Amino acid sequence: MVNKVPYRKGSTSISMTFLIIASFIIASMVAGTTFYSTKIILESVEKFRKNVELRLNYKILFIGGGFNESEGCIFILLENRGKTPINAVDKIVIVYGGVGVTFKADYSRNMGSGFWNFREIFYENSRWDVGEPILIRIYNTSSLLPPYFVELHLENGLIYSFRFGDKIG
């Protein structure tokens, strides 16, 4: 004689209810993760697109630079080769240095250690026009050793880095 286990109708419907609820929870989690991941990807693409657009409109060309011992400053000659003038030249943040040291210089019309200023070569309009070279002087009393570097942090978030003064040979 074989013992048959009695069939319980109630336990099957409770099990099915739990399975349906669990599947809805899992589907919601997958949908939420997919939505969040898609949002992050779209934000990254938009950020990349804006950066490319900025890089197309703003381009700074390094012409030359060095250290002027008589004035105690690093000088750098740059040209705006982009499609857009840079209106707030005095709002540029400058980080500079030499071998093993880094400094941040603030803008000032006066010459003094820890400050920088600029001179427009063609137009005196406090704007860096397209095609215009400017001379930037960064005053520093510490003895910097080459190679020198200068980073320009523009107000729009772009950063341009220049390294110069390497000894050849």
Disulfide bonds with the S-S distance in Angstrom:
none
